[in-house]
C-alpha cells in the first residue's frame, strides 16, 4: 500500500515527531508507515487523514499486489 504521509507532512511543515504527538503515536510509527512497512488500523488512518486535512482514500492507495 502506498501513502502520501510524508508529502502531506511537508505541506504542513510537520516533523514525524510533530505528527506523532498530534495523533498519539510514536515517531517510529510514523516512520514505519511512511516507509510502507506498517499499515495502520482504520482508526489510525482516520486520525492521520483528519490531521493532514485529506481523505483516507487520498492518503492511502492500494497497489496491484495488495
N, CA, C and O atoms as a DFTB+ gen file, in Angstrom:
264 C
 N C O
     1  1       0.846      -1.170       0.000
     2  2       0.000       0.000       0.000
     3  2       0.896       1.239       0.000
     4  3       1.823       1.355       0.801
     5  1       0.600       2.148      -0.905
     6  2       1.329       3.416      -0.953
     7  2       0.623       4.432      -0.070
     8  3      -0.564       4.303       0.228
     9  1       1.380       5.453       0.345
    10  2       0.746       6.526       1.100
    11  2       1.441       7.854       0.816
    12  3       2.567       7.896       0.319
    13  1       0.747       8.925       1.141
    14  2       1.252      10.279       0.932
    15  2       1.509      10.999       2.253
    16  3       1.430      12.226       2.317
    17  1       1.811      10.251       3.293
    18  2       2.003      10.854       4.611
    19  2       3.144      11.864       4.584
    20  3       2.996      12.991       5.057
    21  1       4.279      11.458       4.030
    22  2       5.456      12.331       4.008
    23  2       5.175      13.616       3.226
    24  3       5.572      14.702       3.651
    25  1       4.501      13.496       2.101
    26  2       4.159      14.666       1.282
    27  2       3.241      15.603       2.054
    28  3       3.462      16.813       2.087
    29  1       2.210      15.038       2.673
    30  2       1.259      15.866       3.421
    31  2       1.919      16.503       4.639
    32  3       1.609      17.643       4.985
    33  1       2.825      15.779       5.293
    34  2       3.562      16.357       6.423
    35  2       4.339      17.576       5.972
    36  3       4.358      18.597       6.659
    37  1       4.983      17.472       4.810
    38  2       5.788      18.581       4.282
    39  2       4.915      19.794       3.981
    40  3       5.328      20.930       4.215
    41  1       3.728      19.562       3.469
    42  2       2.809      20.668       3.164
    43  2       2.514      21.476       4.425
    44  3       2.437      22.704       4.378
    45  1       2.351      20.784       5.549
    46  2       2.035      21.454       6.818
    47  2       3.277      21.699       7.677
    48  3       3.166      22.096       8.838
    49  1       4.449      21.463       7.106
    50  2       5.721      21.704       7.789
    51  2       5.779      20.995       9.147
    52  3       6.153      21.587      10.160
    53  1       5.401      19.719       9.140
    54  2       5.406      18.912      10.355
    55  2       6.543      17.902      10.300
    56  3       6.791      17.298       9.256
    57  1       7.230      17.718      11.414
    58  2       8.196      16.634      11.515
    59  2       7.433      15.350      11.819
    60  3       6.247      15.383      12.148
    61  1       8.122      14.222      11.707
    62  2       7.489      12.960      12.099
    63  2       7.062      13.026      13.563
    64  3       5.990      12.541      13.925
    65  1       7.897      13.623      14.394
    66  2       7.594      13.734      15.822
    67  2       6.371      14.622      16.059
    68  3       5.522      14.298      16.890
    69  1       6.279      15.739      15.334
    70  2       5.120      16.633      15.468
    71  2       3.823      15.880      15.169
    72  3       2.867      15.928      15.944
    73  1       3.811      15.185      14.033
    74  2       2.611      14.458      13.626
    75  2       2.292      13.344      14.614
    76  3       1.133      13.134      14.973
    77  1       3.317      12.639      15.048
    78  2       3.110      11.556      16.010
    79  2       2.441      12.058      17.278
    80  3       1.498      11.440      17.772
    81  1       2.918      13.164      17.803
    82  2       2.337      13.729      19.029
    83  2       0.885      14.141      18.814
    84  3       0.053      13.970      19.705
    85  1       0.579      14.678      17.648
    86  2      -0.788      15.142      17.369
    87  2      -1.789      13.992      17.327
    88  3      -2.950      14.166      17.696
    89  1      -1.345      12.817      16.877
    90  2      -2.288      11.699      16.769
    91  2      -2.080      10.616      17.816
    92  3      -2.785       9.607      17.818
    93  1      -1.107      10.821      18.713
    94  2      -0.936       9.915      19.847
    95  2      -0.190       8.624      19.554
    96  3      -0.506       7.579      20.123
    97  1       0.802       8.692      18.664
    98  2       1.646       7.522      18.392
    99  2       3.115       7.925      18.511
   100  3       3.421       9.090      18.767
   101  1       4.012       6.980      18.329
   102  2       5.441       7.299      18.381
   103  2       5.941       7.786      17.022
   104  3       5.305       7.568      15.991
   105  1       7.085       8.443      17.047
   106  2       7.702       8.889      15.799
   107  2       8.046       7.677      14.941
   108  3       7.961       7.737      13.714
   109  1       8.433       6.586      15.580
   110  2       8.775       5.373      14.850
   111  2       7.577       4.818      14.088
   112  3       7.735       4.267      12.999
   113  1       6.394       4.959      14.650
   114  2       5.185       4.510      13.959
   115  2       4.988       5.308      12.674
   116  3       4.678       4.733      11.630
   117  1       5.164       6.612      12.740
   118  2       5.051       7.452      11.543
   119  2       6.100       7.027      10.523
   120  3       5.807       6.906       9.334
   121  1       7.322       6.802      10.996
   122  2       8.412       6.395      10.107
   123  2       8.098       5.079       9.397
   124  3       8.305       4.966       8.189
   125  1       7.604       4.089      10.130
   126  2       7.323       2.794       9.509
   127  2       6.129       2.864       8.557
   128  3       6.085       2.127       7.572
   129  1       5.172       3.730       8.833
   130  2       4.063       3.919       7.887
   131  2       4.551       4.579       6.607
   132  3       4.201       4.147       5.508
   133  1       5.363       5.631       6.750
   134  2       5.879       6.332       5.577
   135  2       6.704       5.413       4.686
   136  3       6.672       5.535       3.461
   137  1       7.441       4.493       5.301
   138  2       8.280       3.586       4.522
   139  2       7.505       2.383       3.976
   140  3       8.064       1.559       3.253
   141  1       6.233       2.285       4.319
   142  2       5.394       1.203       3.818
   143  2       5.554      -0.112       4.554
   144  3       5.054      -1.140       4.096
   145  1       6.238      -0.100       5.678
   146  2       6.453      -1.320       6.460
   147  2       5.303      -1.624       7.411
   148  3       5.205      -2.731       7.941
   149  1       4.440      -0.647       7.625
   150  2       3.335      -0.807       8.576
   151  2       2.073      -0.198       7.972
   152  3       2.076       0.947       7.519
   153  1       1.001      -0.978       7.975
   154  2      -0.300      -0.499       7.512
   155  2      -1.123      -0.166       8.752
   156  3      -1.345      -1.032       9.599
   157  1      -1.577       1.082       8.867
   158  2      -2.284       1.492      10.081
   159  2      -3.680       0.889      10.192
   160  3      -4.278       0.453       9.209
   161  1      -4.166       0.881      11.410
   162  2      -5.551       0.472      11.655
   163  2      -6.476       1.512      11.041
   164  3      -6.038       2.601      10.670
   165  1      -7.728       1.182      10.936
   166  2      -8.720       2.116      10.409
   167  2      -8.765       3.386      11.251
   168  3      -8.811       4.490      10.709
   169  1      -8.751       3.233      12.559
   170  2      -8.812       4.396      13.452
   171  2      -7.594       5.298      13.239
   172  3      -7.730       6.518      13.149
   173  1      -6.415       4.698      13.159
   174  2      -5.197       5.483      12.962
   175  2      -5.202       6.154      11.587
   176  3      -4.777       7.303      11.467
   177  1      -5.670       5.466      10.561
   178  2      -5.756       6.055       9.226
   179  2      -6.707       7.259       9.229
   180  3      -6.429       8.273       8.589
   181  1      -7.811       7.145       9.938
   182  2      -8.759       8.254      10.034
   183  2      -8.168       9.438      10.790
   184  3      -8.373      10.588      10.403
   185  1      -7.438       9.161      11.864
   186  2      -6.784      10.242      12.619
   187  2      -5.760      10.964      11.750
   188  3      -5.694      12.193      11.749
   189  1      -4.963      10.196      11.012
   190  2      -3.964      10.788      10.119
   191  2      -4.628      11.667       9.066
   192  3      -4.220      12.806       8.843
   193  1      -5.645      11.127       8.428
   194  2      -6.333      11.865       7.379
   195  2      -6.934      13.164       7.917
   196  3      -6.840      14.210       7.274
   197  1      -7.536      13.094       9.073
   198  2      -8.130      14.289       9.673
   199  2      -7.057      15.329       9.989
   200  3      -7.233      16.512       9.697
   201  1      -5.960      14.896      10.578
   202  2      -4.883      15.816      10.949
   203  2      -4.224      16.438       9.723
   204  3      -3.810      17.597       9.750
   205  1      -4.131      15.655       8.646
   206  2      -3.466      16.137       7.431
   207  2      -4.447      16.746       6.419
   208  3      -4.071      17.111       5.305
   209  1      -5.713      16.844       6.841
   210  2      -6.762      17.501       6.036
   211  2      -6.857      16.923       4.624
   212  3      -6.807      17.645       3.628
   213  1      -6.994      15.602       4.574
   214  2      -7.074      14.863       3.322
   215  2      -7.931      13.633       3.597
   216  3      -8.002      13.174       4.737
   217  1      -8.580      13.097       2.574
   218  2      -9.381      11.897       2.796
   219  2      -8.467      10.679       2.926
   220  3      -7.327      10.686       2.461
   221  1      -8.985       9.645       3.563
   222  2      -8.225       8.404       3.710
   223  2      -7.875       7.848       2.330
   224  3      -6.769       7.353       2.116
   225  1      -8.824       7.933       1.399
   226  2      -8.604       7.421       0.048
   227  2      -7.498       8.188      -0.679
   228  3      -6.783       7.611      -1.498
   229  1      -7.356       9.465      -0.389
   230  2      -6.284      10.251      -0.992
   231  2      -4.944       9.965      -0.316
   232  3      -3.897       9.993      -0.963
   233  1      -4.986       9.693       0.978
   234  2      -3.767       9.473       1.750
   235  2      -3.158       8.088       1.499
   236  3      -1.936       7.941       1.472
   237  1      -4.010       7.078       1.317
   238  2      -3.555       5.700       1.112
   239  2      -4.103       5.159      -0.204
   240  3      -5.282       5.329      -0.513
   241  1      -3.240       4.508      -0.973
   242  2      -3.665       3.905      -2.236
   243  2      -3.201       2.454      -2.292
   244  3      -2.058       2.138      -1.961
   245  1      -4.111       1.577      -2.717
   246  2      -3.757       0.174      -2.893
   247  2      -2.870       0.027      -4.124
   248  3      -3.017       0.758      -5.104
   249  1      -1.961      -0.919      -4.059
   250  2      -1.132      -1.250      -5.209
   251  2      -1.644      -2.569      -5.794
   252  3      -2.432      -3.265      -5.152
   253  1      -1.208      -2.913      -6.993
   254  2      -1.703      -4.123      -7.655
   255  2      -1.588      -5.372      -6.793
   256  3      -2.501      -6.197      -6.784
   257  1      -0.488      -5.526      -6.072
   258  2      -0.280      -6.741      -5.296
   259  2      -0.985      -6.744      -3.934
   260  3      -0.880      -7.727      -3.201
   261  1      -1.693      -5.678      -3.582
   262  2      -2.386      -5.602      -2.282
   263  2      -3.679      -6.393      -2.267
   264  3      -4.371      -6.426      -1.249
